[in-house]
Amino acid sequence: MPSLITLKRRISSIRSTRQITKAMELVSASKLRRAQEQAQASRAYRQAAYDLLARLNSMREVLETTDQALFRKRPVRTRLYLVITSNSGMAGAYNANVLRLLAQQAAQDRQAGVKSLVITIGNRGVQFVRRTSGLDLLAHYPAFSDHPAQADIQPILSSIVSLYSEAVVDEVTVLYTVHRSGIVQEAVRLPLLPARLDSAAAAVAQHGPAMNFEPDVATVIQHVTVRLIEVQVWQALLESLASEHTMRMLAMKSATDNAGELIGDYTMEYNTARQAAITQELAEITGGAEALKD
């Protein structure tokens, strides 16, 4: 059994750790509300932007006329991944889920003979890419603050658009975490370039109202397309922030609860050891007194 001094030090250390985890839990909880509001407020706008991209992508005759590079599909020989992670850990499986998805996608690319390039947001992502074979790090950006601005993603967006327009990459995919609810966060992949059509978007594209372009088709598509792609990246960033704060809050709450249980266990062990020491001292005093009487 550990000594009383050792047990007392362990209890003190765990109490200090519990104070830290409790503070981090409260900080994440305070940040979570704003992050959730931001993510939820822009979901409808993101869906409308995706539907519009799908409609533009379905207008083959218009795209062929304007020769828009961002809609041009090519055989995939090089795929670019934009991976959104955090700068720090202690957020449960937030980073692990996204990086596991990246590893799975990279393994599929290797089997298909596709080269995998990566742009990372957050230090956890760049650490993983640097020690993983088969992944080429193209650029790294630190995770954004809790109050990001759209100007923050402009360098990333410019790089993505330039790489795809110049045919350096043949496909761009975003890997991020969707905030489903307070307990469910899901790592997903979003095909960004070229624009894709799922079944729902295809129905909208086929049965939607006719479009009029002013001043002309080429000008409208040139200015609108980049903006619509920016909306997809922006929403992925907001969803990731909300997911990060949620998972960090849950992880810190679990750590705080576990610390409380450890303190209880060590306190009981400490009291038991102290009682045993007192009992032994009393027995020694009693034995010494009896020996003096003899």
C-alpha positions as MATLAB code, in Angstrom:
seq = 'MPSLITLKRRISSIRSTRQITKAMELVSASKLRRAQEQAQASRAYRQAAYDLLARLNSMREVLETTDQALFRKRPVRTRLYLVITSNSGMAGAYNANVLRLLAQQAAQDRQAGVKSLVITIGNRGVQFVRRTSGLDLLAHYPAFSDHPAQADIQPILSSIVSLYSEAVVDEVTVLYTVHRSGIVQEAVRLPLLPARLDSAAAAVAQHGPAMNFEPDVATVIQHVTVRLIEVQVWQALLESLASEHTMRMLAMKSATDNAGELIGDYTMEYNTARQAAITQELAEITGGAEALKD';
ca = [
       0.000    0.000    0.000;
       1.375    3.484   -0.887;
       2.441    5.708    1.974;
       0.223    8.461    3.345;
       2.432   11.141    1.815;
       2.212    9.493   -1.628;
      -1.568    9.198   -1.434;
      -1.922   12.787   -0.287;
       0.191   13.996   -3.212;
      -1.875   11.963   -5.676;
      -5.117   13.409   -4.338;
      -3.732   16.944   -4.564;
      -2.505   16.356   -8.123;
      -5.832   14.928   -9.285;
      -7.712   17.820   -7.710;
      -5.557   20.283   -9.641;
      -6.193   18.353  -12.853;
      -9.928   18.296  -12.162;
      -9.938   22.077  -11.802;
      -8.282   22.393  -15.206;
     -10.638   19.975  -16.963;
     -13.663   21.621  -15.352;
     -12.494   25.033  -16.549;
     -11.948   23.691  -20.071;
     -15.410   22.127  -20.022;
     -17.001   25.455  -19.089;
     -14.998   27.344  -21.717;
     -16.019   24.882  -24.442;
     -19.643   25.063  -23.331;
     -19.608   28.845  -23.593;
     -18.063   28.732  -27.079;
     -20.344   25.942  -28.249;
     -23.544   27.965  -28.282;
     -22.201   30.584  -30.655;
     -20.616   27.943  -32.888;
     -23.895   26.011  -33.086;
     -25.829   29.140  -33.960;
     -23.370   30.014  -36.718;
     -23.465   26.527  -38.215;
     -27.251   26.241  -38.115;
     -27.877   29.739  -39.459;
     -25.884   29.154  -42.640;
     -27.040   25.611  -43.474;
     -29.977   26.779  -45.590;
     -27.700   29.166  -47.486;
     -25.170   26.399  -48.071;
     -27.884   24.057  -49.391;
     -29.209   26.756  -51.719;
     -25.675   27.340  -52.990;
     -25.186   23.617  -53.576;
     -28.468   23.369  -55.481;
     -27.472   26.298  -57.660;
     -24.104   24.718  -58.379;
     -25.893   21.504  -59.301;
     -28.184   23.378  -61.678;
     -25.276   25.112  -63.346;
     -23.469   21.791  -63.629;
     -26.512   20.231  -65.310;
     -26.636   22.919  -68.012;
     -24.162   21.200  -70.308;
     -24.812   23.415  -73.298;
     -24.216   26.576  -71.230;
     -20.975   25.264  -69.711;
     -19.672   24.107  -73.068;
     -20.360   27.554  -74.488;
     -18.610   29.418  -71.658;
     -15.824   26.823  -71.196;
     -15.831   27.031  -67.386;
     -12.757   25.278  -65.998;
     -14.236   24.702  -62.533;
     -17.012   22.498  -63.965;
     -14.781   20.526  -66.314;
     -14.510   16.857  -65.329;
     -11.299   14.968  -66.021;
     -10.015   11.454  -65.341;
      -8.795   11.518  -61.742;
      -5.035   11.085  -61.533;
      -4.423   13.533  -58.680;
      -6.876   14.222  -55.879;
      -6.626   17.124  -53.437;
      -7.978   16.814  -49.896;
      -8.784   19.794  -47.708;
      -8.683   18.390  -44.153;
     -10.106   20.405  -41.248;
      -8.761   19.541  -37.784;
      -7.896   21.446  -34.601;
      -4.670   22.936  -33.286;
      -4.842   21.074  -29.969;
      -6.018   17.746  -28.677;
      -8.212   16.870  -25.684;
     -11.278   16.895  -27.940;
     -12.223   13.244  -27.775;
     -12.274   11.538  -31.177;
     -12.757   14.790  -33.115;
      -9.385   14.716  -34.869;
      -9.074   10.939  -34.946;
     -12.317   10.494  -36.901;
     -11.331   12.923  -39.661;
      -7.779   11.581  -39.919;
      -9.052    8.006  -40.036;
     -11.284    8.996  -42.944;
      -8.288   10.605  -44.665;
      -6.259    7.422  -44.213;
      -9.083    5.354  -45.726;
      -9.388    7.675  -48.714;
      -5.616    7.662  -49.241;
      -5.563    3.852  -49.168;
      -8.261    3.754  -51.852;
      -6.285    6.249  -53.937;
      -3.154    4.109  -53.740;
      -5.068    1.071  -54.934;
      -6.493    3.085  -57.845;
      -3.122    4.639  -58.718;
      -4.266    8.145  -57.769;
      -1.864   10.645  -56.215;
      -3.099   12.211  -52.951;
      -2.314   15.846  -52.145;
      -3.398   17.423  -48.849;
      -4.070   20.942  -47.596;
      -4.515   20.897  -43.834;
      -6.239   23.290  -41.462;
      -5.073   22.732  -37.887;
      -1.832   21.392  -36.423;
      -3.207   17.915  -35.740;
      -3.784   17.364  -39.420;
      -0.316   18.420  -40.535;
       1.314   16.211  -37.884;
      -0.593   13.208  -39.200;
       0.174   13.898  -42.863;
       3.916   14.355  -42.241;
       4.246   10.939  -40.650;
       1.959    9.088  -43.078;
       3.356    7.645  -46.287;
       1.439    8.157  -49.515;
       0.253   11.655  -48.593;
       1.922   14.777  -50.002;
       1.461   17.936  -47.935;
       0.752   20.847  -50.245;
       0.003   23.592  -47.684;
      -0.801   24.025  -44.006;
      -2.939   26.627  -42.253;
      -3.377   26.946  -38.469;
      -6.878   26.386  -37.147;
      -8.978   29.532  -37.211;
     -10.172   31.416  -34.147;
     -13.567   30.927  -32.527;
     -14.838   33.939  -34.463;
     -13.618   33.287  -38.019;
     -14.176   35.699  -40.873;
     -14.774   34.760  -44.466;
     -11.580   36.584  -45.387;
      -9.705   33.862  -43.471;
     -10.506   31.236  -46.093;
      -9.628   33.367  -49.117;
      -6.014   32.091  -49.394;
      -7.255   28.496  -49.185;
     -10.011   29.116  -51.712;
      -7.623   30.828  -54.121;
      -5.229   27.872  -53.932;
      -7.989   25.342  -54.555;
      -9.459   27.237  -57.502;
      -6.047   27.846  -59.035;
      -4.922   24.216  -58.703;
      -8.099   22.889  -60.278;
      -8.295   25.504  -63.038;
      -4.699   24.803  -64.061;
      -5.357   21.020  -64.036;
      -2.745   20.411  -61.331;
      -5.411   18.389  -59.506;
      -8.370   16.578  -61.062;
     -10.669   16.515  -58.042;
     -11.008   18.392  -54.752;
     -12.605   16.862  -51.646;
     -13.197   18.406  -48.211;
     -12.912   16.171  -45.125;
     -14.550   17.650  -42.046;
     -16.874   16.868  -39.119;
     -20.609   17.556  -39.317;
     -22.362   18.654  -36.133;
     -25.430   16.389  -36.115;
     -26.462   16.932  -32.494;
     -25.062   17.429  -29.026;
     -23.845   13.816  -28.912;
     -23.434   12.865  -32.582;
     -20.562   14.254  -34.675;
     -19.805   12.591  -38.002;
     -16.675   12.819  -40.144;
     -17.762   13.183  -43.776;
     -16.311   13.865  -47.228;
     -17.664   16.626  -49.450;
     -16.747   16.514  -53.161;
     -16.037   20.162  -53.927;
     -14.687   20.274  -57.481;
     -16.002   19.565  -59.973;
     -19.587   20.121  -58.837;
     -21.421   16.843  -58.256;
     -25.090   15.929  -58.608;
     -26.749   13.769  -55.994;
     -30.304   12.515  -56.560;
     -31.983   15.431  -54.771;
     -29.883   18.023  -56.560;
     -30.499   16.327  -59.889;
     -34.244   16.603  -59.360;
     -33.914   20.294  -58.557;
     -31.745   20.817  -61.610;
     -34.179   19.066  -63.940;
     -37.441   20.503  -62.637;
     -36.342   23.913  -61.406;
     -37.461   27.140  -63.038;
     -35.749   28.505  -66.135;
     -32.732   30.763  -65.611;
     -32.094   34.128  -67.174;
     -28.485   35.366  -67.149;
     -27.717   39.075  -67.042;
     -25.598   40.652  -68.391;
     -24.480   37.356  -70.020;
     -23.878   33.711  -69.180;
     -20.076   33.843  -69.041;
     -19.939   36.843  -66.700;
     -22.526   35.457  -64.309;
     -20.975   32.010  -64.052;
     -17.461   33.402  -63.658;
     -18.416   35.529  -60.642;
     -20.959   33.192  -59.073;
     -19.124   29.873  -59.204;
     -16.222   30.840  -56.941;
     -18.645   32.399  -54.459;
     -20.756   29.236  -54.344;
     -17.665   27.085  -53.771;
     -16.606   29.448  -50.994;
     -19.948   28.841  -49.280;
     -19.280   25.070  -49.204;
     -15.857   25.554  -47.569;
     -17.215   28.158  -45.142;
     -20.007   25.844  -43.980;
     -17.551   22.976  -43.513;
     -15.448   25.250  -41.296;
     -18.444   26.279  -39.165;
     -19.617   22.686  -38.765;
     -16.109   21.658  -37.714;
     -15.905   24.407  -35.087;
     -19.238   23.397  -33.556;
     -18.192   19.738  -33.551;
     -14.821   20.510  -31.974;
     -16.333   22.473  -29.086;
     -19.002   19.818  -28.521;
     -16.551   16.942  -28.405;
     -14.068   18.859  -26.249;
     -16.826   19.747  -23.786;
     -17.918   16.094  -23.573;
     -14.312   14.887  -23.244;
     -13.546   17.359  -20.452;
     -16.779   16.491  -18.648;
     -15.824   12.824  -18.758;
     -12.320   13.649  -17.506;
     -13.752   15.756  -14.664;
     -16.103   12.945  -13.625;
     -13.298   10.393  -13.731;
     -11.084   12.670  -11.650;
     -13.836   12.935   -9.046;
     -14.097    9.154   -8.868;
     -10.316    8.798   -8.488;
     -10.294   11.371   -5.700;
     -12.985    9.389   -3.889;
     -11.070    6.121   -4.301;
      -7.757    7.612   -3.160;
      -9.423    9.420   -0.268;
     -10.874    6.138    0.968;
      -7.491    4.454    0.569;
      -5.848    7.368    2.399;
      -8.303    7.151    5.300;
      -7.852    3.395    5.491;
      -4.067    3.745    5.574;
      -4.245    6.515    8.181;
      -6.577    4.452   10.357;
      -4.231    1.482   10.052;
      -1.287    3.670   11.087;
      -3.207    5.040   14.095;
      -4.264    1.539   15.125;
      -0.667    0.333   14.876;
       0.592    3.257   16.964;
      -2.038    2.594   19.649;
      -1.091   -1.072   19.679;
       2.581   -0.162   20.088;
       1.790    2.315   22.915;
      -0.377   -0.253   24.668;
       2.271   -2.939   24.244;
       4.955   -0.606   25.578;
       2.837    0.282   28.613;
       2.228   -3.383   29.424;
       5.919   -4.087   29.101;
       6.750   -1.343   31.633;
       4.293   -2.799   34.121;
       6.068   -6.115   33.942;
];
